[in-house]
Amino acid sequence: MVGFNVENEESLNSMYICSHCSLLLRDPVQLTECGHRFCQSCINEQESDIITCSECRDKISRNKLIIDRGFKNDMQSLSIVCSLCSWTDILKNYQDHLDQIHPNPICKYCDEKFSSISDLDRHKQYNCEKITVYCPLKQFGCEEMILRINLCQHYLSEQHQKIFMNIVRHLTPILPNVMYKQSEISSQMTIDLSYTTENDRIQLEEFYEMINLLSGGIETLNDDIQRLFIESISHKNGLDPLTKDLSILKVSIEEQNNFLDGVKMNQQVLEQDLASMEQKINDMKTSSYDGTFVWKITNVQEKMINAQSERQTSIYSAAFYSSTTGYKMCTRLYLNGDGNARRTHMSLFFVLMRGQYDAILKFPFHYKVTFCLYDQSAQQRHLLDSFRPDIKSASFQRPRSDMNIASGIPKFVPLTFIQHDNNPYVRDDAMFIKVMIDFGDMPKTLLPYALSLNPGIPTEMQQNMIQQESERRQQQQIFTSSMAHAETDQSVNVNLQQTNTLLNIPTNIDNELSDPTNNTINQRCAGH
């Protein structure tokens, strides 16, 4: 019969706990030499006359044990909680409670039923396979807690075997010739004990107890070694056909790898061709071939945040062309500005790209470039600016790489124009920029009219409308000029009449003087 199993064991003073069964002391017995206490039933498990203290490993003669009745009486007033229910009372009444309320207790770990609490406690202490216990080598450093049913597997673990080998190395110098089997150890111990001193006898007994604990683990290891040896022979016999199959498989894999290498090369070529075709298709979808391009920029707020944080300071438009066989161009936009215009203006640049017809085109590129930021409201107050290329700059020479260095207008539009709420240039998080290449030296005064035309009208019709507007303005200018000359002549005649009046000259004198047939005047002049 082991000690009492109580629910509040951890809250009790450790002096009330048996060092052997780790339960509350039942009928405590004290060892007079070291003072440690154990359950009387736990001490009785040691059948020899020499008792070994489980706490300090001291040896003491059995006749020096005392039944500690005073300590037992002190324990009767301990407040305890039943391990099987919520009953709480003093230890004195615990056994009666167990006998009356739990006559046939059930193990909460494995659900096995018992005829008494004592049998249940002994079952938990030694036999229950589903209870968690410490490794037998806990005092030597193996402090892992495992299910009792898994102890054999734990004995095979690397941690346990290392500790076991350390113990063997420590004990080997004491008894180098001791055999690791219990029957042989017993006979050897009997022989050695008759010729050894008291200290040697104590060491031999300790070693004997340790070997008893470890013998089970050694036997398990031996069984596993034998099993593994048999399995290794079986695996070795089956290895030859597997080796042949592996050789065949290697040859097959090499052939497949060679085939895949060829497929991979073809795939790379096809992917390059596909990428080229996709680029051409995208260019055809978004490009124009008349020197004008309207660029729709979406997600303006997100792109502005990226520019301000310098994650992506600039964005490029799609390519556009001056004609089907003309210059290839694009634009580059810095939403948060570039260089000296950073954080104050939006910078817009023109980029000359390498095209497939550059060999027959004339360089440097010298045509005027006009940018326009559309006002999306009904007022149509577009913001426009233009520049003429510097023909000495490398930006406008024939491209030798994919694109030349960008050149344009760093301070295109102040950021305040597009950052305030409800501005007319950014609507629905999008804005529109038009790029126009002037190949005909369009007058600057005509640019606002050209950019105010509906972009939905065909380009050819827009050009006709621009031409008509140019002719109308020329005619209007001629008419205005002729009217100005007529007004000037009329003013001269009025001044002449006023002068004649002041000099008392007849108003018809001019006509007479101008008429060569007027004899009267001629005679006057001749006689004078």
C-alpha positions as CSV (number, residue, x, y, z in Angstrom):
1,M,0.0,0.0,0.0
2,V,1.5,3.3,-1.1
3,G,0.9,6.8,0.3
4,F,-2.2,8.9,0.0
5,N,-3.0,10.4,-3.4
6,V,-4.4,13.9,-2.9
7,E,-5.3,16.6,-5.4
8,N,-3.5,19.4,-3.5
9,E,-0.2,17.6,-3.1
10,E,1.9,20.4,-4.6
11,S,0.6,22.9,-2.1
12,L,1.6,20.8,0.9
13,N,5.0,21.0,2.6
14,S,7.5,18.7,1.0
15,M,8.3,17.1,4.4
16,Y,4.8,15.4,4.2
17,I,5.7,13.7,0.9
18,C,7.3,10.3,0.6
19,S,10.5,10.4,-1.4
20,H,9.9,6.9,-2.7
21,C,6.3,6.9,-4.0
22,S,6.0,10.8,-4.2
23,L,2.6,10.6,-2.4
24,L,1.4,11.9,0.9
25,L,2.9,9.8,3.7
26,R,0.9,6.9,5.0
27,D,2.0,5.5,8.3
28,P,5.3,7.5,8.3
29,V,8.6,5.8,9.2
30,Q,11.7,7.8,9.9
31,L,15.4,6.8,9.3
32,T,17.3,7.9,12.4
33,E,20.6,8.4,10.7
34,C,19.4,11.0,8.0
35,G,16.0,11.9,9.4
36,H,14.1,11.3,6.1
37,R,10.6,9.8,6.3
38,F,8.9,7.2,4.1
39,C,5.7,5.3,3.9
40,Q,6.0,2.1,5.9
41,S,4.8,0.1,2.9
42,C,7.5,1.7,0.8
43,I,10.3,0.8,3.3
44,N,8.9,-2.8,3.4
45,E,9.6,-3.1,-0.3
46,Q,13.3,-3.3,0.6
47,E,13.6,-6.9,2.0
48,S,17.3,-6.7,3.1
49,D,18.4,-5.7,6.6
50,I,20.2,-2.7,5.2
51,I,17.8,0.1,4.1
52,T,18.9,2.6,1.4
53,C,17.4,6.1,1.7
54,S,15.8,7.1,-1.6
55,E,16.5,10.7,-0.7
56,C,20.2,10.8,0.2
57,R,21.3,7.2,-0.6
58,D,22.6,6.7,3.0
59,K,22.6,3.1,4.4
60,I,21.0,2.3,7.7
61,S,20.2,-0.9,9.5
62,R,16.5,-1.9,9.6
63,N,16.5,-2.0,13.4
64,K,17.3,1.7,13.4
65,L,13.9,2.6,11.9
66,I,11.2,4.2,14.0
67,I,7.5,4.5,13.4
68,D,6.9,8.2,13.8
69,R,3.5,8.3,15.5
70,G,3.9,11.9,16.6
71,F,4.4,13.0,13.0
72,K,1.5,11.0,11.9
73,N,-0.8,12.7,14.5
74,D,0.4,16.1,13.3
75,M,-0.5,15.1,9.8
76,Q,-4.1,14.2,10.7
77,S,-5.1,17.9,10.8
78,L,-3.8,18.6,7.2
79,S,-6.4,20.1,4.9
80,I,-6.5,18.0,1.8
81,V,-8.6,17.7,-1.4
82,C,-9.8,14.3,-2.7
83,S,-8.0,13.2,-5.9
84,L,-11.2,11.6,-7.2
85,C,-13.8,14.3,-6.4
86,S,-14.1,17.8,-5.0
87,W,-14.4,16.7,-1.4
88,T,-12.3,18.8,1.0
89,D,-11.5,18.0,4.7
90,I,-8.7,17.0,7.0
91,L,-6.5,13.9,6.4
92,K,-8.0,12.2,9.5
93,N,-11.3,11.7,7.6
94,Y,-9.8,11.0,4.2
95,Q,-9.7,7.2,4.4
96,D,-13.3,6.9,5.6
97,H,-14.3,9.2,2.7
98,L,-12.5,6.9,0.2
99,D,-14.0,3.8,1.6
100,Q,-17.6,5.1,1.6
101,I,-17.7,7.3,-1.5
102,H,-15.1,5.6,-3.7
103,P,-15.3,1.8,-2.9
104,N,-14.5,0.9,-6.5
105,P,-12.4,3.7,-8.0
106,I,-11.6,4.1,-11.6
107,C,-8.2,5.2,-13.0
108,K,-8.7,8.5,-14.8
109,Y,-5.9,7.7,-17.2
110,C,-6.8,4.3,-18.5
111,D,-10.4,3.9,-17.1
112,E,-9.6,0.6,-15.4
113,K,-11.7,-0.2,-12.3
114,F,-10.3,-1.3,-8.9
115,S,-11.7,-2.8,-5.7
116,S,-9.9,-0.3,-3.4
117,I,-8.1,3.0,-3.4
118,S,-4.9,1.2,-2.4
119,D,-5.0,-0.9,-5.5
120,L,-5.7,2.2,-7.6
121,D,-2.7,4.0,-6.1
122,R,-0.4,1.1,-6.7
123,H,-1.7,0.8,-10.2
124,K,-0.8,4.4,-10.9
125,Q,2.5,4.1,-9.2
126,Y,3.8,1.0,-11.0
127,N,1.5,-0.3,-13.8
128,C,-0.7,2.3,-15.5
129,E,0.7,2.6,-19.1
130,K,-1.1,5.9,-19.9
131,I,0.2,7.9,-17.0
132,T,3.1,10.3,-17.4
133,V,6.2,9.5,-15.4
134,Y,9.8,10.6,-15.1
135,C,12.7,8.7,-16.7
136,P,14.3,6.3,-14.1
137,L,17.6,8.2,-14.8
138,K,16.1,11.5,-13.6
139,Q,18.7,11.9,-10.9
140,F,21.4,11.5,-13.5
141,G,20.1,14.3,-15.7
142,C,17.4,12.6,-17.9
143,E,14.5,14.7,-16.7
144,E,12.1,14.1,-19.6
145,M,8.5,13.1,-18.7
146,I,7.0,10.4,-20.9
147,L,4.1,8.0,-20.9
148,R,5.0,4.8,-19.2
149,I,4.0,2.8,-22.3
150,N,6.6,4.8,-24.2
151,L,9.5,4.2,-21.8
152,C,11.0,1.5,-24.1
153,Q,11.1,3.9,-27.0
154,H,12.6,6.6,-24.7
155,Y,15.4,4.2,-23.7
156,L,16.4,4.1,-27.4
157,S,16.5,7.9,-27.7
158,E,19.9,9.6,-28.2
159,Q,19.5,11.7,-25.0
160,H,18.9,8.7,-22.8
161,Q,21.6,6.6,-24.3
162,K,24.2,9.4,-23.8
163,I,23.3,9.6,-20.1
164,F,23.4,5.9,-19.8
165,M,26.9,5.7,-21.3
166,N,28.0,8.5,-19.0
167,I,26.8,6.4,-16.0
168,V,28.6,3.3,-17.3
169,R,31.8,5.3,-17.8
170,H,31.5,6.5,-14.3
171,L,30.9,3.1,-12.7
172,T,33.3,1.1,-14.9
173,P,36.5,2.0,-12.9
174,I,34.7,0.7,-9.7
175,L,33.9,-2.7,-11.1
176,P,35.5,-3.2,-14.4
177,N,34.7,-6.9,-14.6
178,V,31.0,-6.8,-13.8
179,M,28.7,-8.4,-16.4
180,Y,25.5,-6.5,-17.6
181,K,23.0,-9.3,-16.8
182,Q,21.1,-9.5,-13.6
183,S,21.6,-13.2,-12.8
184,E,25.4,-12.9,-13.4
185,I,25.5,-9.7,-11.4
186,S,23.8,-11.4,-8.4
187,S,26.3,-14.2,-8.3
188,Q,29.2,-11.9,-8.8
189,M,27.9,-9.6,-6.1
190,T,27.7,-12.6,-3.7
191,I,31.4,-13.5,-4.3
192,D,32.7,-9.9,-4.2
193,L,30.9,-9.0,-1.0
194,S,32.7,-11.6,1.0
195,Y,36.1,-10.1,0.2
196,T,35.5,-6.3,0.2
197,T,35.6,-3.6,2.8
198,E,32.6,-1.8,4.0
199,N,33.1,1.1,1.5
200,D,33.5,-1.3,-1.4
201,R,30.3,-3.2,-0.2
202,I,28.3,0.0,-0.3
203,Q,29.6,0.9,-3.8
204,L,28.8,-2.5,-5.0
205,E,25.3,-2.4,-3.7
206,E,24.7,1.0,-5.3
207,F,26.0,-0.3,-8.6
208,Y,23.8,-3.4,-8.2
209,E,20.7,-1.3,-7.8
210,M,21.6,0.9,-10.7
211,I,22.1,-2.2,-12.9
212,N,18.7,-3.4,-12.0
213,L,17.3,-0.2,-13.3
214,L,19.3,-0.3,-16.5
215,S,19.1,-4.0,-17.3
216,G,15.6,-3.6,-18.8
217,G,16.9,-0.8,-21.1
218,I,19.9,-2.9,-22.1
219,E,17.7,-5.9,-23.0
220,T,15.4,-3.7,-25.0
221,L,18.5,-2.3,-26.9
222,N,19.8,-5.8,-27.5
223,D,16.4,-6.9,-28.9
224,D,16.3,-3.9,-31.2
225,I,19.9,-4.5,-32.4
226,Q,19.0,-8.1,-33.3
227,R,15.8,-6.9,-35.1
228,L,17.7,-4.2,-37.0
229,F,20.4,-6.7,-37.9
230,I,17.8,-9.1,-39.4
231,E,16.1,-6.2,-41.2
232,S,19.5,-5.0,-42.6
233,I,20.1,-8.5,-44.1
234,S,16.7,-8.5,-45.6
235,H,17.2,-5.0,-47.1
236,K,20.6,-6.0,-48.4
237,N,19.1,-9.0,-50.2
238,G,16.6,-6.7,-51.9
239,L,19.2,-4.1,-52.7
240,D,20.6,-5.8,-55.8
241,P,17.5,-5.7,-58.0
242,L,16.9,-2.2,-56.8
243,T,20.4,-1.3,-57.9
244,K,19.7,-2.6,-61.4
245,D,16.4,-0.7,-61.5
246,L,18.2,2.4,-60.4
247,S,20.8,2.1,-63.2
248,I,18.0,1.8,-65.8
249,L,16.2,4.7,-64.2
250,K,19.4,6.9,-64.3
251,V,19.8,6.2,-68.0
252,S,16.2,7.0,-68.6
253,I,16.5,10.3,-66.6
254,E,19.6,11.3,-68.6
255,E,17.7,10.8,-71.9
256,Q,14.8,12.8,-70.6
257,N,17.1,15.5,-69.3
258,N,18.7,15.8,-72.8
259,F,15.2,15.9,-74.4
260,L,14.1,18.6,-71.8
261,D,17.2,20.7,-72.5
262,G,16.3,20.8,-76.2
263,V,12.7,21.6,-75.4
264,K,13.9,24.3,-73.0
265,M,16.0,26.0,-75.7
266,N,13.1,26.0,-78.1
267,Q,10.8,27.3,-75.3
268,Q,13.2,30.2,-74.7
269,V,13.3,31.1,-78.4
270,L,9.5,30.9,-78.5
271,E,9.2,33.1,-75.4
272,Q,11.4,35.7,-76.9
273,D,9.4,35.7,-80.1
274,L,6.2,35.9,-78.1
275,A,7.4,38.8,-76.0
276,S,8.4,40.6,-79.1
277,M,5.0,40.0,-80.7
278,E,3.3,41.1,-77.5
279,Q,5.3,44.3,-77.5
280,K,4.5,45.0,-81.1
281,I,0.8,44.4,-80.5
282,N,0.7,46.7,-77.4
283,D,2.5,49.4,-79.4
284,M,0.0,49.0,-82.2
285,K,-2.9,49.3,-79.8
286,T,-1.8,52.4,-78.0
287,S,0.5,54.1,-80.6
288,S,-0.3,56.9,-83.0
289,Y,1.5,57.5,-86.3
290,D,0.9,61.2,-87.0
291,G,3.2,62.9,-84.5
292,T,0.5,63.4,-81.9
293,F,-0.2,61.3,-78.8
294,V,-2.7,61.5,-76.0
295,W,-1.4,59.8,-72.8
296,K,-4.0,58.8,-70.2
297,I,-2.3,58.5,-66.8
298,T,-4.4,56.4,-64.3
299,N,-4.0,55.9,-60.5
300,V,-2.5,59.4,-60.2
301,Q,-2.7,59.5,-56.4
302,E,-0.8,56.2,-56.1
303,K,1.8,57.2,-58.6
304,M,2.3,60.5,-56.8
305,I,2.8,58.7,-53.5
306,N,5.4,56.5,-55.1
307,A,7.2,59.5,-56.6
308,Q,7.2,61.4,-53.3
309,S,8.6,58.4,-51.5
310,E,11.1,57.9,-54.4
311,R,10.0,54.3,-54.9
312,Q,9.3,55.2,-58.5
313,T,10.2,58.8,-59.4
314,S,9.2,58.7,-63.1
315,I,7.0,56.9,-65.5
316,Y,7.1,56.4,-69.3
317,S,4.4,56.6,-71.8
318,A,3.8,54.1,-74.6
319,A,5.8,54.8,-77.8
320,F,4.3,56.8,-80.7
321,Y,5.5,57.7,-84.2
322,S,5.7,60.6,-86.5
323,S,4.5,58.3,-89.3
324,T,4.4,54.6,-90.2
325,T,8.1,54.9,-91.3
326,G,9.0,57.9,-89.1
327,Y,10.6,58.7,-85.8
328,K,9.9,56.6,-82.7
329,M,9.2,58.7,-79.5
330,C,7.8,58.6,-76.0
331,T,7.5,60.9,-73.0
332,R,8.8,60.6,-69.4
333,L,6.9,62.2,-66.6
334,Y,8.2,63.1,-63.1
335,L,5.0,63.6,-61.1
336,N,6.9,65.1,-58.1
337,G,9.4,67.0,-60.3
338,D,13.0,66.4,-61.2
339,G,16.2,68.3,-60.3
340,N,15.6,71.9,-59.3
341,A,11.8,71.4,-59.8
342,R,11.5,68.6,-57.3
343,R,8.5,69.0,-55.0
344,T,7.5,72.2,-56.7
345,H,6.6,71.3,-60.3
346,M,5.6,68.4,-62.5
347,S,8.5,67.7,-65.0
348,L,7.7,66.4,-68.5
349,F,10.4,65.3,-71.0
350,F,10.5,64.2,-74.6
351,V,12.5,61.0,-75.4
352,L,13.7,60.0,-78.8
353,M,13.8,56.2,-79.2
354,R,15.6,53.9,-81.5
355,G,13.3,52.9,-84.4
356,Q,13.6,50.5,-87.3
357,Y,13.6,53.3,-89.9
358,D,16.3,55.5,-88.3
359,A,18.8,54.7,-91.1
360,I,16.7,56.7,-93.6
361,L,15.6,59.5,-91.4
362,K,17.3,62.9,-91.0
363,F,19.1,63.7,-87.7
364,P,19.4,65.7,-85.5
365,F,15.7,65.9,-84.7
366,H,14.8,69.6,-84.9
367,Y,11.0,69.8,-84.8
368,K,9.1,71.8,-82.2
369,V,7.5,69.7,-79.4
370,T,4.4,70.9,-77.6
371,F,2.9,69.5,-74.3
372,C,-0.6,70.1,-73.2
373,L,-2.3,69.1,-69.8
374,Y,-6.0,68.8,-70.5
375,D,-8.5,70.7,-68.4
376,Q,-11.3,68.1,-68.0
377,S,-13.9,70.7,-67.0
378,A,-16.2,72.6,-69.4
379,Q,-14.0,75.7,-69.2
380,Q,-11.2,73.9,-71.3
381,R,-8.4,76.0,-69.7
382,H,-5.7,73.7,-70.9
383,L,-2.1,74.2,-69.8
384,L,0.4,74.1,-72.6
385,D,4.1,74.7,-73.2
386,S,6.5,73.9,-76.0
387,F,10.2,73.9,-76.8
388,R,12.5,73.6,-79.8
389,P,15.2,70.9,-79.6
390,D,18.8,71.9,-79.2
391,I,20.3,70.2,-82.3
392,K,23.7,70.1,-80.7
393,S,22.4,68.0,-77.8
394,A,22.9,64.2,-77.8
395,S,19.3,63.9,-76.9
396,F,18.3,64.7,-80.4
397,Q,20.9,62.7,-82.4
398,R,20.3,59.3,-83.9
399,P,19.7,56.9,-81.0
400,R,22.4,54.3,-80.5
401,S,20.7,52.6,-77.6
402,D,17.0,51.9,-76.9
403,M,16.4,55.5,-76.0
404,N,18.2,58.8,-75.8
405,I,18.5,61.0,-72.7
406,A,15.2,62.7,-72.0
407,S,15.0,66.4,-72.6
408,G,12.1,68.8,-72.2
409,I,10.4,71.1,-69.7
410,P,11.5,70.6,-66.0
411,K,8.9,73.1,-64.7
412,F,5.9,72.1,-66.8
413,V,3.1,72.6,-64.3
414,P,3.2,73.7,-60.7
415,L,2.2,70.9,-58.3
416,T,-0.3,73.2,-56.6
417,F,-2.4,73.1,-59.8
418,I,-3.0,69.3,-59.5
419,Q,-2.8,68.7,-55.8
420,H,-5.7,70.8,-54.5
421,D,-9.1,69.2,-54.2
422,N,-11.5,69.5,-57.2
423,N,-8.8,70.7,-59.6
424,P,-9.9,70.3,-63.2
425,Y,-6.8,68.5,-64.4
426,V,-7.2,65.3,-62.3
427,R,-10.6,63.7,-62.4
428,D,-11.5,60.2,-61.3
429,D,-7.8,59.7,-60.4
430,A,-6.7,60.2,-64.0
431,M,-5.3,63.0,-66.1
432,F,-4.5,63.4,-69.8
433,I,-1.4,64.8,-71.5
434,K,-1.2,65.5,-75.2
435,V,2.1,65.6,-77.1
436,M,2.2,67.2,-80.5
437,I,5.2,67.4,-82.9
438,D,5.0,70.4,-85.1
439,F,6.4,69.5,-88.6
440,G,5.0,72.6,-90.3
441,D,6.0,75.5,-88.1
442,M,2.6,76.2,-86.8
443,P,2.3,79.8,-85.4
444,K,2.3,80.0,-81.7
445,T,-0.9,81.9,-81.6
446,L,-2.6,78.9,-83.4
447,L,-1.6,76.4,-80.7
448,P,-4.5,77.0,-78.3
449,Y,-7.0,76.5,-81.1
450,A,-5.3,73.3,-82.3
451,L,-5.2,71.9,-78.8
452,S,-8.8,72.9,-78.1
453,L,-10.1,70.6,-80.9
454,N,-12.0,67.5,-79.9
455,P,-9.5,64.7,-79.7
456,G,-12.2,62.3,-80.9
457,I,-12.3,64.0,-84.4
458,P,-10.1,62.1,-86.9
459,T,-6.6,63.6,-87.2
460,E,-6.9,64.4,-90.9
461,M,-10.1,66.4,-90.2
462,Q,-8.3,68.2,-87.3
463,Q,-5.5,69.2,-89.6
464,N,-8.0,70.5,-92.2
465,M,-9.7,72.6,-89.5
466,I,-6.4,73.9,-88.3
467,Q,-5.5,74.9,-91.9
468,Q,-8.9,76.6,-92.4
469,E,-8.4,78.5,-89.2
470,S,-5.0,79.6,-90.3
471,E,-6.3,80.8,-93.6
472,R,-9.2,82.6,-91.9
473,R,-6.8,84.4,-89.6
474,Q,-4.6,85.4,-92.5
475,Q,-7.6,86.8,-94.4
476,Q,-8.7,88.6,-91.3
477,Q,-5.2,90.0,-90.9
478,I,-5.2,91.3,-94.6
479,F,-8.6,92.9,-94.1
480,T,-7.5,94.5,-90.9
481,S,-4.4,95.8,-92.6
482,S,-6.3,97.3,-95.6
483,M,-8.7,99.0,-93.3
484,A,-5.9,100.5,-91.4
485,H,-4.4,101.9,-94.7
486,A,-7.8,103.4,-95.7
487,E,-8.2,105.1,-92.4
488,T,-4.7,106.6,-92.8
489,D,-5.5,108.0,-96.4
490,Q,-8.7,109.5,-95.1
491,S,-6.9,111.2,-92.3
492,V,-4.3,112.7,-94.7
493,N,-7.0,114.2,-96.9
494,V,-8.7,115.8,-94.0
495,N,-5.5,117.4,-92.9
496,L,-4.8,118.7,-96.4
497,Q,-8.2,120.4,-96.6
498,Q,-7.7,122.1,-93.3
499,T,-4.3,123.4,-94.5
500,N,-5.9,124.9,-97.7
501,T,-8.5,126.6,-95.7
502,L,-5.9,128.3,-93.6
503,L,-4.0,129.5,-96.7
504,N,-7.2,130.7,-98.6
505,I,-6.5,128.4,-101.4
506,P,-9.5,127.3,-103.4
507,T,-10.5,123.8,-102.7
508,N,-10.3,123.0,-106.4
509,I,-6.7,124.3,-106.8
510,D,-5.4,120.9,-106.4
511,N,-7.5,119.6,-109.3
512,E,-6.4,122.5,-111.5
513,L,-2.8,122.0,-110.7
514,S,-3.0,118.3,-111.4
515,D,-4.8,118.8,-114.7
516,P,-2.2,119.4,-117.5
517,T,-4.9,120.6,-119.9
518,N,-5.7,123.6,-117.8
519,N,-4.3,126.4,-120.0
520,T,-5.2,129.1,-117.5
521,I,-3.0,127.8,-114.9
522,N,-0.2,127.0,-117.3
523,Q,-0.4,130.5,-118.7
524,R,-0.2,131.9,-115.2
525,C,2.8,129.9,-114.4
526,A,4.5,130.8,-117.7
527,G,3.8,134.5,-117.3
528,H,5.2,134.3,-113.7
